[in-house]
C-alpha cells in the first residue's frame, strides 16, 4: 500500500496511493458525506416549501 518513494518512476505505483486505502475510513467518510447532503437537501426543501406556502 502506498507509493515507494525510493523508486522515482510511475511504473512502481500500483493500486491506491493514499493513506487509509483498503480500510473502513473512506467508506465511513462517504457515508457521512451522503448523510450531510441528504440532510441539506431535506432542510432546503422544507424551507422553500414553507416560503412558497406563505407567499401571496
C-alpha distance matrix in Angstrom:
0.0 3.8 7.0 8.8 12.0 14.2 14.4 16.3 16.1 14.5 14.4 11.4 9.3 8.1 7.2 7.0 6.7 8.1 8.1 9.0 7.4 8.6 11.0 14.7 15.1 14.7 17.3 19.4 19.6 20.6 23.2 24.6 24.9 26.7 29.1 29.9 30.6 32.8 34.6 35.3 36.7 38.8 40.2 40.9 42.7 44.8 45.9 46.8 48.7 50.6 51.5 52.6 54.8 56.5 57.2 60.9
3.8 0.0 3.8 6.6 9.0 11.9 12.2 13.6 13.7 12.2 13.1 10.1 7.8 8.1 7.8 6.7 4.4 6.1 6.9 9.3 8.3 10.8 12.9 16.3 15.8 15.1 18.2 20.1 19.7 20.7 23.7 24.7 24.6 26.8 29.2 29.5 30.2 32.8 34.4 34.7 36.2 38.6 39.8 40.3 42.2 44.4 45.3 46.0 48.2 50.1 50.7 51.9 54.2 55.8 56.4 60.0
7.0 3.8 0.0 3.8 5.9 8.9 8.7 9.8 10.1 9.1 10.4 7.4 5.7 7.7 9.0 8.5 5.6 8.2 9.8 12.8 11.8 14.3 16.6 19.9 19.2 18.1 21.3 23.3 22.5 23.4 26.6 27.5 27.0 29.2 31.9 31.9 32.4 35.1 36.8 36.8 38.3 40.9 42.0 42.2 44.2 46.5 47.2 47.8 50.2 52.1 52.5 53.6 56.1 57.6 58.0 61.6
8.8 6.6 3.8 0.0 3.8 5.5 5.9 8.2 9.2 9.6 10.3 6.8 7.1 9.5 11.7 11.9 9.4 11.8 12.8 15.7 14.9 17.1 19.3 22.8 22.3 21.6 24.7 26.6 26.0 27.0 30.2 31.0 30.7 32.9 35.5 35.6 36.1 38.8 40.5 40.5 42.0 44.6 45.7 45.9 48.0 50.3 50.9 51.5 53.9 55.8 56.2 57.4 59.9 61.3 61.7 65.3
12.0 9.0 5.9 3.8 0.0 3.8 5.4 6.5 9.0 10.2 11.8 9.1 9.5 12.5 14.6 14.3 11.1 12.9 14.0 17.3 17.1 19.8 21.6 24.9 23.8 23.2 26.6 28.2 27.1 28.4 31.6 32.0 31.5 34.1 36.6 36.3 36.8 39.8 41.2 41.0 42.7 45.4 46.2 46.2 48.5 50.8 51.2 51.8 54.4 56.2 56.3 57.6 60.3 61.5 61.8 65.4
14.2 11.9 8.9 5.5 3.8 0.0 3.8 6.3 9.2 11.5 12.3 9.6 11.3 14.3 16.9 17.2 14.4 16.5 17.3 20.5 20.2 22.5 24.4 27.9 27.1 26.6 29.9 31.6 30.7 31.9 35.1 35.6 35.2 37.7 40.2 40.0 40.6 43.5 45.0 44.8 46.4 49.1 50.0 50.0 52.3 54.6 55.0 55.6 58.2 59.9 60.1 61.4 64.0 65.3 65.6 69.1
14.4 12.2 8.7 5.9 5.4 3.8 0.0 3.8 5.8 8.4 8.8 6.7 9.1 12.4 15.5 16.4 14.0 16.8 18.3 21.4 20.4 22.6 25.0 28.4 27.8 26.8 30.0 32.1 31.2 31.9 35.3 36.1 35.4 37.7 40.4 40.3 40.5 43.4 45.1 44.9 46.3 49.1 50.1 50.0 52.1 54.6 55.1 55.5 58.0 60.0 60.1 61.2 63.9 65.2 65.4 68.9
16.3 13.6 9.8 8.2 6.5 6.3 3.8 0.0 3.8 7.0 8.7 8.0 9.7 13.4 16.3 16.9 14.3 17.0 19.1 22.3 21.4 24.0 26.4 29.6 28.6 27.2 30.5 32.6 31.3 31.9 35.4 36.0 35.0 37.3 40.2 39.8 39.8 42.8 44.6 44.0 45.3 48.3 49.3 48.9 51.0 53.6 53.9 54.1 56.8 58.8 58.7 59.7 62.6 63.9 63.8 67.3
16.1 13.7 10.1 9.2 9.0 9.2 5.8 3.8 0.0 3.8 5.3 6.0 7.8 11.3 14.5 15.6 13.7 16.9 19.5 22.4 20.8 23.2 26.0 29.2 28.4 26.7 29.7 32.1 30.9 31.1 34.6 35.6 34.4 36.4 39.4 39.2 38.9 41.8 43.9 43.3 44.4 47.4 48.6 48.1 50.0 52.8 53.2 53.3 55.8 58.0 57.9 58.7 61.6 63.1 62.9 66.3
14.5 12.2 9.1 9.6 10.2 11.5 8.4 7.0 3.8 0.0 3.8 5.3 5.4 8.7 11.5 12.7 11.3 14.7 17.7 20.3 18.4 20.7 23.7 26.7 26.0 23.9 26.7 29.4 28.1 28.0 31.6 32.7 31.4 33.2 36.4 36.3 35.8 38.6 40.8 40.3 41.2 44.2 45.6 45.1 46.8 49.7 50.2 50.2 52.6 54.9 54.9 55.6 58.4 60.0 59.9 63.3
14.4 13.1 10.4 10.3 11.8 12.3 8.8 8.7 5.3 3.8 0.0 3.8 5.5 7.7 11.2 13.4 12.8 16.5 19.2 21.5 19.1 20.8 24.1 27.3 27.1 25.2 27.7 30.5 29.7 29.5 32.9 34.4 33.3 34.8 38.0 38.3 37.8 40.4 42.7 42.5 43.2 46.1 47.7 47.3 48.9 51.7 52.5 52.4 54.7 57.1 57.3 57.8 60.6 62.3 62.3 65.6
11.4 10.1 7.4 6.8 9.1 9.6 6.7 8.0 6.0 5.3 3.8 0.0 3.8 6.3 10.0 11.9 10.9 14.5 16.8 19.0 17.0 18.7 21.8 25.2 25.1 23.5 26.2 28.9 28.3 28.4 31.7 33.1 32.3 34.0 37.0 37.4 37.3 39.8 42.0 41.9 42.9 45.7 47.1 47.0 48.7 51.4 52.2 52.4 54.6 56.9 57.2 58.0 60.6 62.3 62.5 65.9
9.3 7.8 5.7 7.1 9.5 11.3 9.1 9.7 7.8 5.4 5.5 3.8 0.0 3.8 6.8 8.3 7.5 11.2 13.8 16.0 13.7 15.7 18.8 22.0 21.7 20.0 22.7 25.3 24.6 24.7 28.0 29.4 28.6 30.2 33.3 33.6 33.5 36.0 38.2 38.2 39.1 41.9 43.4 43.2 44.9 47.6 48.4 48.6 50.8 53.1 53.5 54.2 56.8 58.6 58.7 62.2
8.1 8.1 7.7 9.5 12.5 14.3 12.4 13.4 11.3 8.7 7.7 6.3 3.8 0.0 3.8 6.7 7.6 11.3 13.7 15.0 12.1 13.3 16.8 20.0 20.3 18.4 20.7 23.6 23.4 23.1 26.2 28.1 27.4 28.7 31.8 32.5 32.4 34.6 37.0 37.2 38.0 40.6 42.3 42.4 43.8 46.4 47.6 47.8 49.8 52.1 52.7 53.3 55.8 57.7 58.0 61.5
7.2 7.8 9.0 11.7 14.6 16.9 15.5 16.3 14.5 11.5 11.2 10.0 6.8 3.8 0.0 3.8 6.4 9.4 11.7 12.3 9.0 10.0 13.6 16.6 17.0 15.0 17.0 20.1 20.0 19.6 22.6 24.6 24.0 25.2 28.2 29.1 29.0 31.1 33.5 33.9 34.7 37.1 38.9 39.1 40.5 43.0 44.3 44.6 46.5 48.8 49.6 50.2 52.5 54.5 54.9 58.4
7.0 6.7 8.5 11.9 14.3 17.2 16.4 16.9 15.6 12.7 13.4 11.9 8.3 6.7 3.8 0.0 3.8 5.9 8.5 9.3 6.2 8.5 11.5 14.2 14.0 11.9 14.4 17.2 16.7 16.6 19.8 21.4 20.8 22.3 25.3 25.9 26.0 28.3 30.5 30.8 31.8 34.2 35.9 36.1 37.7 40.1 41.2 41.7 43.7 45.9 46.6 47.4 49.7 51.5 52.0 55.6
6.7 4.4 5.6 9.4 11.1 14.4 14.0 14.3 13.7 11.3 12.8 10.9 7.5 7.6 6.4 3.8 0.0 3.8 6.9 9.1 7.4 10.5 12.8 15.7 14.7 13.1 16.2 18.5 17.5 18.0 21.3 22.4 21.7 23.8 26.5 26.7 27.0 29.7 31.5 31.6 32.9 35.5 36.8 36.9 38.8 41.2 42.0 42.6 44.8 46.8 47.3 48.3 50.8 52.4 52.8 56.4
8.1 6.1 8.2 11.8 12.9 16.5 16.8 17.0 16.9 14.7 16.5 14.5 11.2 11.3 9.4 5.9 3.8 0.0 3.8 6.3 6.0 9.7 11.0 13.3 11.8 10.4 13.9 15.6 14.4 15.4 18.7 19.3 18.9 21.3 23.8 23.8 24.4 27.1 28.7 28.8 30.4 32.9 33.9 34.3 36.4 38.5 39.3 40.1 42.3 44.1 44.7 45.9 48.3 49.8 50.3 54.0
8.1 6.9 9.8 12.8 14.0 17.3 18.3 19.1 19.5 17.7 19.2 16.8 13.8 13.7 11.7 8.5 6.9 3.8 0.0 3.8 5.6 8.9 9.1 11.6 9.9 9.9 13.4 14.4 13.6 15.5 18.3 18.6 18.9 21.5 23.4 23.6 24.7 27.4 28.5 29.0 30.9 33.1 33.9 34.7 36.9 38.7 39.5 40.6 42.8 44.4 45.2 46.6 48.8 50.1 51.0 54.7
9.0 9.3 12.8 15.7 17.3 20.5 21.4 22.3 22.4 20.3 21.5 19.0 16.0 15.0 12.3 9.3 9.1 6.3 3.8 0.0 3.8 6.2 5.5 7.8 6.6 7.1 10.3 11.3 11.3 13.2 15.5 16.2 17.0 19.3 21.1 21.7 23.0 25.3 26.5 27.4 29.2 31.1 32.2 33.2 35.2 36.9 38.0 39.2 41.1 42.7 43.8 45.2 47.1 48.6 49.7 53.4
7.4 8.3 11.8 14.9 17.1 20.2 20.4 21.4 20.8 18.4 19.1 17.0 13.7 12.1 9.0 6.2 7.4 6.0 5.6 3.8 0.0 3.8 5.5 8.4 8.2 7.3 10.0 12.2 12.4 13.2 15.8 17.2 17.6 19.4 21.7 22.6 23.4 25.5 27.2 28.1 29.5 31.5 33.0 33.8 35.5 37.5 38.7 39.7 41.5 43.4 44.5 45.5 47.6 49.3 50.2 53.9
8.6 10.8 14.3 17.1 19.8 22.5 22.6 24.0 23.2 20.7 20.8 18.7 15.7 13.3 10.0 8.5 10.5 9.7 8.9 6.2 3.8 0.0 3.8 6.9 8.6 8.2 9.5 11.9 13.2 13.8 15.7 17.7 18.6 19.8 21.9 23.4 24.3 25.9 27.7 29.1 30.2 31.9 33.7 34.8 36.2 38.0 39.6 40.6 42.1 44.1 45.4 46.4 48.2 50.1 51.2 54.8
11.0 12.9 16.6 19.3 21.6 24.4 25.0 26.4 26.0 23.7 24.1 21.8 18.8 16.8 13.6 11.5 12.8 11.0 9.1 5.5 5.5 3.8 0.0 3.8 5.7 7.0 8.1 9.5 11.2 12.6 13.9 15.5 17.1 18.5 20.0 21.6 23.0 24.5 25.9 27.5 29.0 30.4 31.9 33.3 34.8 36.4 37.9 39.3 40.7 42.4 43.9 45.1 46.7 48.5 49.8 53.5
14.7 16.3 19.9 22.8 24.9 27.9 28.4 29.6 29.2 26.7 27.3 25.2 22.0 20.0 16.6 14.2 15.7 13.3 11.6 7.8 8.4 6.9 3.8 0.0 3.8 5.8 5.6 6.1 8.7 10.2 10.8 12.4 14.4 15.6 16.7 18.5 20.2 21.4 22.7 24.5 26.1 27.2 28.7 30.4 31.8 33.1 34.9 36.3 37.6 39.2 40.9 42.1 43.6 45.4 46.8 50.5
15.1 15.8 19.2 22.3 23.8 27.1 27.8 28.6 28.4 26.0 27.1 25.1 21.7 20.3 17.0 14.0 14.7 11.8 9.9 6.6 8.2 8.6 5.7 3.8 0.0 3.8 5.4 4.9 5.9 8.4 9.7 10.3 12.0 14.0 15.2 16.3 18.1 19.8 20.8 22.3 24.2 25.5 26.7 28.2 30.0 31.4 32.8 34.3 35.9 37.3 38.8 40.2 41.8 43.4 44.8 48.5
14.7 15.1 18.1 21.6 23.2 26.6 26.8 27.2 26.7 23.9 25.2 23.5 20.0 18.4 15.0 11.9 13.1 10.4 9.9 7.1 7.3 8.2 7.0 5.8 3.8 0.0 3.8 5.5 5.2 6.1 8.6 9.9 10.5 12.3 14.4 15.4 16.5 18.4 20.0 21.1 22.6 24.3 25.8 26.8 28.5 30.3 31.7 32.8 34.5 36.3 37.5 38.7 40.5 42.3 43.3 47.0
17.3 18.2 21.3 24.7 26.6 29.9 30.0 30.5 29.7 26.7 27.7 26.2 22.7 20.7 17.0 14.4 16.2 13.9 13.4 10.3 10.0 9.5 8.1 5.6 5.4 3.8 0.0 3.8 5.5 5.0 6.2 8.7 9.9 10.5 12.4 14.3 15.3 16.6 18.3 20.0 21.1 22.5 24.3 25.7 26.9 28.6 30.4 31.5 32.8 34.7 36.3 37.2 38.9 40.8 42.1 45.7
19.4 20.1 23.3 26.6 28.2 31.6 32.1 32.6 32.1 29.4 30.5 28.9 25.3 23.6 20.1 17.2 18.5 15.6 14.4 11.3 12.2 11.9 9.5 6.1 4.9 5.5 3.8 0.0 3.8 5.4 5.1 6.2 8.7 9.9 10.7 12.4 14.3 15.5 16.6 18.4 20.1 21.2 22.6 24.3 25.8 27.1 28.7 30.3 31.6 33.1 34.8 36.1 37.5 39.3 40.8 44.5
19.6 19.7 22.5 26.0 27.1 30.7 31.2 31.3 30.9 28.1 29.7 28.3 24.6 23.4 20.0 16.7 17.5 14.4 13.6 11.3 12.4 13.2 11.2 8.7 5.9 5.2 5.5 3.8 0.0 3.8 5.4 5.0 6.1 8.6 9.9 10.5 12.3 14.3 15.2 16.4 18.4 19.9 21.0 22.3 24.2 25.7 27.0 28.4 30.1 31.6 32.9 34.3 36.1 37.6 38.9 42.6
20.6 20.7 23.4 27.0 28.4 31.9 31.9 31.9 31.1 28.0 29.5 28.4 24.7 23.1 19.6 16.6 18.0 15.4 15.5 13.2 13.2 13.8 12.6 10.2 8.4 6.1 5.0 5.4 3.8 0.0 3.8 5.4 5.1 6.2 8.7 9.9 10.5 12.3 14.2 15.3 16.5 18.3 20.0 21.0 22.5 24.3 25.8 26.9 28.4 30.3 31.6 32.7 34.5 36.3 37.4 41.1
23.2 23.7 26.6 30.2 31.6 35.1 35.3 35.4 34.6 31.6 32.9 31.7 28.0 26.2 22.6 19.8 21.3 18.7 18.3 15.5 15.8 15.7 13.9 10.8 9.7 8.6 6.2 5.1 5.4 3.8 0.0 3.8 5.4 5.1 6.3 8.7 9.9 10.7 12.3 14.3 15.4 16.5 18.3 19.9 21.1 22.5 24.4 25.7 26.9 28.7 30.4 31.4 32.9 34.8 36.2 39.9
24.6 24.7 27.5 31.0 32.0 35.6 36.1 36.0 35.6 32.7 34.4 33.1 29.4 28.1 24.6 21.4 22.4 19.3 18.6 16.2 17.2 17.7 15.5 12.4 10.3 9.9 8.7 6.2 5.0 5.4 3.8 0.0 3.8 5.5 5.2 6.2 8.7 10.0 10.6 12.3 14.4 15.4 16.5 18.2 20.0 21.1 22.6 24.2 25.7 27.1 28.7 30.1 31.6 33.2 34.7 38.4
24.9 24.6 27.0 30.7 31.5 35.2 35.4 35.0 34.4 31.4 33.3 32.3 28.6 27.4 24.0 20.8 21.7 18.9 18.9 17.0 17.6 18.6 17.1 14.4 12.0 10.5 9.9 8.7 6.1 5.1 5.4 3.8 0.0 3.8 5.5 5.1 6.1 8.6 9.8 10.5 12.3 14.2 15.3 16.3 18.2 20.0 21.1 22.3 24.2 25.8 27.0 28.3 30.1 31.8 32.9 36.6
26.7 26.8 29.2 32.9 34.1 37.7 37.7 37.3 36.4 33.2 34.8 34.0 30.2 28.7 25.2 22.3 23.8 21.3 21.5 19.3 19.4 19.8 18.5 15.6 14.0 12.3 10.5 9.9 8.6 6.2 5.1 5.5 3.8 0.0 3.8 5.5 5.1 6.2 8.5 9.9 10.6 12.2 14.2 15.3 16.4 18.3 20.1 21.0 22.4 24.4 25.8 26.7 28.4 30.4 31.6 35.2
29.1 29.2 31.9 35.5 36.6 40.2 40.4 40.2 39.4 36.4 38.0 37.0 33.3 31.8 28.2 25.3 26.5 23.8 23.4 21.1 21.7 21.9 20.0 16.7 15.2 14.4 12.4 10.7 9.9 8.7 6.3 5.2 5.5 3.8 0.0 3.8 5.5 5.2 6.0 8.6 9.9 10.5 12.1 14.0 15.3 16.4 18.3 19.9 21.0 22.5 24.3 25.6 26.9 28.7 30.3 34.0
29.9 29.5 31.9 35.6 36.3 40.0 40.3 39.8 39.2 36.3 38.3 37.4 33.6 32.5 29.1 25.9 26.7 23.8 23.6 21.7 22.6 23.4 21.6 18.5 16.3 15.4 14.3 12.4 10.5 9.9 8.7 6.2 5.1 5.5 3.8 0.0 3.8 5.6 5.1 6.1 8.6 9.9 10.5 12.0 14.1 15.3 16.5 18.1 19.8 21.1 22.5 24.1 25.7 27.1 28.5 32.3
30.6 30.2 32.4 36.1 36.8 40.6 40.5 39.8 38.9 35.8 37.8 37.3 33.5 32.4 29.0 26.0 27.0 24.4 24.7 23.0 23.4 24.3 23.0 20.2 18.1 16.5 15.3 14.3 12.3 10.5 9.9 8.7 6.1 5.1 5.5 3.8 0.0 3.8 5.4 5.1 6.2 8.6 10.0 10.5 12.2 14.2 15.5 16.3 18.1 20.0 21.1 22.2 24.2 25.9 26.9 30.6
32.8 32.8 35.1 38.8 39.8 43.5 43.4 42.8 41.8 38.6 40.4 39.8 36.0 34.6 31.1 28.3 29.7 27.1 27.4 25.3 25.5 25.9 24.5 21.4 19.8 18.4 16.6 15.5 14.3 12.3 10.7 10.0 8.6 6.2 5.2 5.6 3.8 0.0 3.8 5.5 5.1 6.1 8.6 9.8 10.5 12.2 14.3 15.3 16.3 18.3 20.0 20.8 22.3 24.4 25.7 29.3
34.6 34.4 36.8 40.5 41.2 45.0 45.1 44.6 43.9 40.8 42.7 42.0 38.2 37.0 33.5 30.5 31.5 28.7 28.5 26.5 27.2 27.7 25.9 22.7 20.8 20.0 18.3 16.6 15.2 14.2 12.3 10.6 9.8 8.5 6.0 5.1 5.4 3.8 0.0 3.8 5.5 5.1 6.1 8.4 9.8 10.6 12.3 14.1 15.3 16.6 18.4 19.8 21.1 22.7 24.4 28.1
35.3 34.7 36.8 40.5 41.0 44.8 44.9 44.0 43.3 40.3 42.5 41.9 38.2 37.2 33.9 30.8 31.6 28.8 29.0 27.4 28.1 29.1 27.5 24.5 22.3 21.1 20.0 18.4 16.4 15.3 14.3 12.3 10.5 9.9 8.6 6.1 5.1 5.5 3.8 0.0 3.8 5.5 5.3 5.9 8.4 9.9 10.6 12.1 14.1 15.4 16.5 18.1 19.9 21.3 22.5 26.2
36.7 36.2 38.3 42.0 42.7 46.4 46.3 45.3 44.4 41.2 43.2 42.9 39.1 38.0 34.7 31.8 32.9 30.4 30.9 29.2 29.5 30.2 29.0 26.1 24.2 22.6 21.1 20.1 18.4 16.5 15.4 14.4 12.3 10.6 9.9 8.6 6.2 5.1 5.5 3.8 0.0 3.8 5.6 5.1 6.0 8.5 10.0 10.4 12.0 14.2 15.3 16.1 18.1 20.0 21.0 24.6
38.8 38.6 40.9 44.6 45.4 49.1 49.1 48.3 47.4 44.2 46.1 45.7 41.9 40.6 37.1 34.2 35.5 32.9 33.1 31.1 31.5 31.9 30.4 27.2 25.5 24.3 22.5 21.2 19.9 18.3 16.5 15.4 14.2 12.2 10.5 9.9 8.6 6.1 5.1 5.5 3.8 0.0 3.8 5.5 5.2 6.2 8.7 9.9 10.5 12.3 14.3 15.2 16.4 18.5 20.1 23.7
40.2 39.8 42.0 45.7 46.2 50.0 50.1 49.3 48.6 45.6 47.7 47.1 43.4 42.3 38.9 35.9 36.8 33.9 33.9 32.2 33.0 33.7 31.9 28.7 26.7 25.8 24.3 22.6 21.0 20.0 18.3 16.5 15.3 14.2 12.1 10.5 10.0 8.6 6.1 5.3 5.6 3.8 0.0 3.8 5.4 5.1 6.3 8.6 9.9 10.7 12.4 14.2 15.4 16.7 18.5 22.2
40.9 40.3 42.2 45.9 46.2 50.0 50.0 48.9 48.1 45.1 47.3 47.0 43.2 42.4 39.1 36.1 36.9 34.3 34.7 33.2 33.8 34.8 33.3 30.4 28.2 26.8 25.7 24.3 22.3 21.0 19.9 18.2 16.3 15.3 14.0 12.0 10.5 9.8 8.4 5.9 5.1 5.5 3.8 0.0 3.8 5.4 5.2 6.1 8.5 10.0 10.7 12.2 14.2 15.5 16.6 20.3
42.7 42.2 44.2 48.0 48.5 52.3 52.1 51.0 50.0 46.8 48.9 48.7 44.9 43.8 40.5 37.7 38.8 36.4 36.9 35.2 35.5 36.2 34.8 31.8 30.0 28.5 26.9 25.8 24.2 22.5 21.1 20.0 18.2 16.4 15.3 14.1 12.2 10.5 9.8 8.4 6.0 5.2 5.4 3.8 0.0 3.8 5.5 5.1 6.0 8.5 9.9 10.3 12.1 14.2 15.3 18.9
44.8 44.4 46.5 50.3 50.8 54.6 54.6 53.6 52.8 49.7 51.7 51.4 47.6 46.4 43.0 40.1 41.2 38.5 38.7 36.9 37.5 38.0 36.4 33.1 31.4 30.3 28.6 27.1 25.7 24.3 22.5 21.1 20.0 18.3 16.4 15.3 14.2 12.2 10.6 9.9 8.5 6.2 5.1 5.4 3.8 0.0 3.8 5.5 5.1 6.2 8.7 9.9 10.6 12.4 14.4 17.9
45.9 45.3 47.2 50.9 51.2 55.0 55.1 53.9 53.2 50.2 52.5 52.2 48.4 47.6 44.3 41.2 42.0 39.3 39.5 38.0 38.7 39.6 37.9 34.9 32.8 31.7 30.4 28.7 27.0 25.8 24.4 22.6 21.1 20.1 18.3 16.5 15.5 14.3 12.3 10.6 10.0 8.7 6.3 5.2 5.5 3.8 0.0 3.8 5.5 5.1 6.2 8.6 9.9 10.7 12.4 16.1
46.8 46.0 47.8 51.5 51.8 55.6 55.5 54.1 53.3 50.2 52.4 52.4 48.6 47.8 44.6 41.7 42.6 40.1 40.6 39.2 39.7 40.6 39.3 36.3 34.3 32.8 31.5 30.3 28.4 26.9 25.7 24.2 22.3 21.0 19.9 18.1 16.3 15.3 14.1 12.1 10.4 9.9 8.6 6.1 5.1 5.5 3.8 0.0 3.8 5.4 5.1 6.1 8.5 10.0 10.6 14.3
48.7 48.2 50.2 53.9 54.4 58.2 58.0 56.8 55.8 52.6 54.7 54.6 50.8 49.8 46.5 43.7 44.8 42.3 42.8 41.1 41.5 42.1 40.7 37.6 35.9 34.5 32.8 31.6 30.1 28.4 26.9 25.7 24.2 22.4 21.0 19.8 18.1 16.3 15.3 14.1 12.0 10.5 9.9 8.5 6.0 5.1 5.5 3.8 0.0 3.8 5.5 5.1 6.1 8.7 10.0 13.3
50.6 50.1 52.1 55.8 56.2 59.9 60.0 58.8 58.0 54.9 57.1 56.9 53.1 52.1 48.8 45.9 46.8 44.1 44.4 42.7 43.4 44.1 42.4 39.2 37.3 36.3 34.7 33.1 31.6 30.3 28.7 27.1 25.8 24.4 22.5 21.1 20.0 18.3 16.6 15.4 14.2 12.3 10.7 10.0 8.5 6.2 5.1 5.4 3.8 0.0 3.8 5.5 5.1 6.3 8.7 12.1
51.5 50.7 52.5 56.2 56.3 60.1 60.1 58.7 57.9 54.9 57.3 57.2 53.5 52.7 49.6 46.6 47.3 44.7 45.2 43.8 44.5 45.4 43.9 40.9 38.8 37.5 36.3 34.8 32.9 31.6 30.4 28.7 27.0 25.8 24.3 22.5 21.1 20.0 18.4 16.5 15.3 14.3 12.4 10.7 9.9 8.7 6.2 5.1 5.5 3.8 0.0 3.8 5.5 5.2 6.2 10.0
52.6 51.9 53.6 57.4 57.6 61.4 61.2 59.7 58.7 55.6 57.8 58.0 54.2 53.3 50.2 47.4 48.3 45.9 46.6 45.2 45.5 46.4 45.1 42.1 40.2 38.7 37.2 36.1 34.3 32.7 31.4 30.1 28.3 26.7 25.6 24.1 22.2 20.8 19.8 18.1 16.1 15.2 14.2 12.2 10.3 9.9 8.6 6.1 5.1 5.5 3.8 0.0 3.8 5.5 5.3 8.6
54.8 54.2 56.1 59.9 60.3 64.0 63.9 62.6 61.6 58.4 60.6 60.6 56.8 55.8 52.5 49.7 50.8 48.3 48.8 47.1 47.6 48.2 46.7 43.6 41.8 40.5 38.9 37.5 36.1 34.5 32.9 31.6 30.1 28.4 26.9 25.7 24.2 22.3 21.1 19.9 18.1 16.4 15.4 14.2 12.1 10.6 9.9 8.5 6.1 5.1 5.5 3.8 0.0 3.8 5.6 8.1
56.5 55.8 57.6 61.3 61.5 65.3 65.2 63.9 63.1 60.0 62.3 62.3 58.6 57.7 54.5 51.5 52.4 49.8 50.1 48.6 49.3 50.1 48.5 45.4 43.4 42.3 40.8 39.3 37.6 36.3 34.8 33.2 31.8 30.4 28.7 27.1 25.9 24.4 22.7 21.3 20.0 18.5 16.7 15.5 14.2 12.4 10.7 10.0 8.7 6.3 5.2 5.5 3.8 0.0 3.8 6.4
57.2 56.4 58.0 61.7 61.8 65.6 65.4 63.8 62.9 59.9 62.3 62.5 58.7 58.0 54.9 52.0 52.8 50.3 51.0 49.7 50.2 51.2 49.8 46.8 44.8 43.3 42.1 40.8 38.9 37.4 36.2 34.7 32.9 31.6 30.3 28.5 26.9 25.7 24.4 22.5 21.0 20.1 18.5 16.6 15.3 14.4 12.4 10.6 10.0 8.7 6.2 5.3 5.6 3.8 0.0 3.8
60.9 60.0 61.6 65.3 65.4 69.1 68.9 67.3 66.3 63.3 65.6 65.9 62.2 61.5 58.4 55.6 56.4 54.0 54.7 53.4 53.9 54.8 53.5 50.5 48.5 47.0 45.7 44.5 42.6 41.1 39.9 38.4 36.6 35.2 34.0 32.3 30.6 29.3 28.1 26.2 24.6 23.7 22.2 20.3 18.9 17.9 16.1 14.3 13.3 12.1 10.0 8.6 8.1 6.4 3.8 0.0
